[in-house]
Amino acid sequence: MLSALKVSNQSLNTCHYINGERQVVLGDEEGLVGIWNFEKRGFDFSSYNHHKDSISCSRAFTSSSFLTGSWDHNVSLWDAVRGEATWTQNHDRAVLSCDGNADRNLVTTACDDTWLRGYDCRVSGKIFEFKAHDNSITCVRMSSWGEVLVSTSMDRRVRVWDLRTCKRLLNIEGHINVVSSCDISPDARLLVTASWDKSVKLWDLKAGSFRKQGATDFVKHEGCVCATHFADNNQVFVSCGYDACICVWDLPHISSKHVIMLRGHDAWVKDCCVSTDGSRLASVDSGGYMLVWDVKNKDIPMFLDHKKTLGLNLVKCELCGKEFSLSAQETETESNKLCVFCRMKTPSQALFTV
């Protein structure tokens, strides 16, 4: 762990990297919106005056702008350089999740009313709205090109939508409790979902193999899973939850379900974000702490000893010399001789055969 920082006296609900991961957007239970600067080890700006209630979500919009949603019924677009909101849209109910696509000037919101909505952030007024679920929507995510939308809900369903027509493409069932979060991989092949049923599930959207085989299940958390995110390099995804644990999942060896478990929080981990190369994480908890993890250089060795008892062999990476784990059933192929972080530096290979 690089650092543990007491940032707020309230629960920190959300975090998201911006500006090349030199800064992180934070939001807390009292409506704080702030940008933390890692070099300065302090806020570049913070505001309790804009949102009047708890911050529920934050997302990067461009490298220098971001979105926040709140229980005060508002979603806002912020200029991170000036430290001010440049656009705000009011709703009739609490905004539980938001996402955006800057190329299309599109902001999407999910509220505590079962509806999805889209807005042009250059003007006021809706582009679309439609009823998406039978219970409150917990998360909304857009594909990188802004044509596909995924929503999750307290109704335990995951739905995929075509934004050109606002028609449903997929209705996915498999979780047995509230689906709390989701994310779409940067290449839009994969969807990851997290649930209060303590599981994380990976769905192959492109090949559609889940239709016959179901999702790939990941069960390591001991409590409700609150958030999940892909790294931009398509090599890892992360999850966090009520058990005060963050899990880092290795996509290239997905069949072996390699996981790094990071423990250091003393409270419910509400959100986490992962750097572009997957080597650095930030996580926030209900006690007001933000923990910053240097997974590549510092945190993995803390957990390798525990993996020996799980039938995993320790192998030394041929490039960086650090140890990593392989299941006893795996053979040491050329790719398996490199740790996940060194594999990130090489061109990615297809995860599934279509």
N, C-alpha and C positions, 0 to 999 in steps of 0.2 A: 504494500500500500504506500503510495506517495504521500498522502496527507489525509487527515480527518479534520474537517473544519466545521465549527459551530457557526452556522450562517444565520439562523433564525431562532427565535424563541417559540415559534409555531411549527406545526408540521410542514415540511417541504413536500409538495405534492408532485412537482414536475421538474424535469431538467432536460436540456437539449443543447448539443454543441452548435456553435455558429462560428463564422470568421476563421475557417481553417482550424477549428478546435482550439483556438487561443482563448476563446470565451465560452461560457455556458449560460444559457437562459435559465433562471430559477423562478419558481412561483410558489407561494405558501398559502396557508390556511386563512390568513387575514387579508389577502389581496395583494401581497407584495409581488411586483414584477421587477426583476433585477438582472443585470448582466455581470457575471463574475469574471474577472480577468485573472488568469492563472499566473501570469508574470508578476502582476502587482499584488496578488493574493488579497484582493479586495474588489469591491463593486466599482465598475465604471459608471454605472448609474443604478438607482433603485427608486421605485415609486410605489407608495401606498395610496396615491390620490386618484389613480385612474379607475381601477376596478374596485368595486364596493363590497366584494364578497370573495370567497375562496377561489383560488386559481385551480382550474381542473385540468388544463392541458397547455402545452406549448409545442410549436413546431417551427423549424427553420423554413423561411420562404425564399430568400436569396442568401448570399453569403453575408449580407449586411442588414437583413431584415428578418422578422420573425412574427409568428402569430401567437396569441394567447386567448384562451377561452375561460369563462368564469361562471360561477353560480349567480353572478349578478345579471345574467341573461345576455351578456355581451361577448362578442368576439372582436378582437382588435389586431390590426397590423401595425407593427412598430418599426421605426427607423432606429437601428442599433447604434448608428453613429451619433445622431442627435439626441437619442434617448427619449423619444416621444412617439405617441401613437399618431399615425397618419390617416387611419381609417378605422371606423368602429361601426358594427352592425348590431342592433338590438334584436332580441328574440322574446317570445312570450314565456319561455321556460329556460331553465338553467342549461348552459352550453357545457356538455360533458366531454366533447372531443371536437377537434378541428384538424384540417389539413389544407394544403394549398399547392397550386402549380403556378409559378410566376410567369411561365411562357404564355399561359392562357389567362393570366390575371384572375384566376379562379380560386375562391376560398370555399371549402365545404365545411358544414357543421353538422353535428349530431347532438340532439337535445333530449331532455328528459320527457319526451312526448312521442317517441316512436317514428319521428319524421327526419328525413335527410334534406338538407337545403344547400343550394349553391349560389354564390354571389360573385359579381364582377367587382373587384376591390378598387376599381377606378371610379365607380359611381355608386349610387345607392339603389337598392332594389334587387330582387331575386332573379336568378336565371332559371332555377328549377326548384321544385320541392315535391316530395312524394313520401307516402307512408311506406316505411321499409320493414318494420318489425311489429310484433304484438306486445312488446314491452320496451322499456327504456333502452336506447342505443348507448352502448358503452364506449365504442371506438369506431372511427372512420379513417380509412387510408386510401390514397389515390396511387395508381401506378405512376411511374416516373414520367411518362408522356401524357398523363392526365386524361386517359380515355376509359379507364376501368376504376371502379370504386368498390371497396370492400367495407362491409359494416358488420359489427358484432353486437350482441344484445343480451339482456337479462333473460330473454326467451330461449337461451341456449343455442341459438342458431347463428350461423355465419352466412352472409349473403354477398354475392358478387354481382355488380351492376354495370351495364353499358351506359356510360354518361351521354353518349350521343342520342340515345333513345329513352333513357331512364327506365329501361326494361331489365328485369332480373335475368342474369345469365346462369347463376348457380344458387342452389339452396343446400348448404352443407350442414349436416348434423353429425354429432359424434361426441361432443362434450356432454357431461351429465350434470353440469351446474352452470352458473352464469359464465358466459364468455366475456372476459374482461378486457382483452387487448388483442391486437393483430398487427402484422406488418407484411408488406409485399417486398420480395427481394428486388434489388435494383434491375435485374434482367426480366422481372415479372414472371419468372418460371414458378416460383415457390411462394407459398403463403404460410406464415406461422401464426398460430393462435394460442392464447393463454387463457386459463380458466380458473375459477374458484374450485374446480374439482382436483386441483393440485397438479394438473398435467399441462404440458406444452405439446402441441401437435403440429406436424409439418405436412402440408398438402402440396402435391405436384399439380399445379394448375395446367401446365402446358401438356403434359402427357396424359393427365386425367386418370392416372393409375389408382387414385383413391376411390374411384367409382366402384372398382371391384375389390381392391385390396384394403381400402380404408387408409387412414393417415398413418404416418410414422409417429409413434408415441414416445414422449420423453417424460419420464416420471422420476424426478430427483427432489423436487420441492416437498417440504413437509407441511405446507400450508397453502392457502390461496395464492395463485400466481397473479400478479397485478399488471405487469407490463412485459413486453417483448419487442426487440428491435433487431433488424439486420444491420451488419456493417456494410458500408458501400462497396466493399471489395467482393461481396458474395461468398466469403470464406467462413464467417462465423455469424452466429446470432446469439443474443443474450436474453435472459429472463430474470425477473426478480419478484419477491413476494413477501407474504406475511411471516415467513420463517426467518426473516432477516438475512437471507442468502441471495447471492447473485450467481447464476449459472452461465458459463460461456460454452457454447456448443460448437463443435468442429464439423463444418459441413462437408469437406472433402472425404472424411471418414464417417459419414453419417450412419452407415449400417452398424458401426461399432458403438455409436452413441457416446463418443468421447466427450467428456465434460470436465471443465475446470470449475470448482466450487469455491467462491470467494466469500469468506466470512469475516466480519469486522463490525458490522452494525449491531447495535443493541436494541433496535426497534424495527418496526415494520418498514421494509424498503418499498417506497411508493412508486419510484421510477428510476430508470437508469438510461444512460446513453453511451454509445460506443463510437470510437473514432473510426475514420475512414478505413484504416488498415487493420482495425480490430485489436490493436495492441494496448489501447488505453480506454478506460471506462471512468465514468462519473456516475455516482448513485446517491440518492437522497432518501431520507427516512422521516418517520413521523416525529422524531425527536428534534428535528431541525438541523441535523448534520448532513453535510455532503462529504462523501469519501471519494477520493481519486485514486485509481488503481493503475499501476504500470504492470500490466499482466505479462508482457514479454520479458521484462528484465528482473522483476522483483517478486511477483506473486505466485508464479507457478511452482517453484520449489517448495513452498509451504505446504502443498497438497500432494506432492508426489509420494511421500511416505505412506499416506493413507491409501493410495491406489494399489500398493503392493498386496494389500489384504483383499482386494477385489478381483484377483486373478489377472492383473495387468502387469506386463513386463516393462521395465524402464529401459529406454533406448536413448543413446546420445545422438543428438542431431549432428550430421556431418558438416553443416555450414557454421552454425553458431556455437556448437559444443554443449548446449544445454540439454538436460534430460527431459524426455517426454514419455508418455505411456502408450503402449499398444496392448490390445487384448491378446491373450495367450493363443487364440485361434488364428491371428493374423500372421502372415508371412512378411518378411522385411523386403517388400518391393522397393524399387527406386524411389517412388514418392513417399513411402513409409519411412525412409531413412532421413527425412527432413521433418522438423517440427512444423506445426501449423503456421507459425509466423514466417518461417523461411519459405514455406510453400506459397505464402501470399505474394512473395516477390516474383514468383514464376507465373506464366500465363495459366489462367484457370482452365480446368477441363470440365466437360459437361458432367453434371451430377447424375443425370438420368438419360437413358437411351429412349428416344421418342420413336 
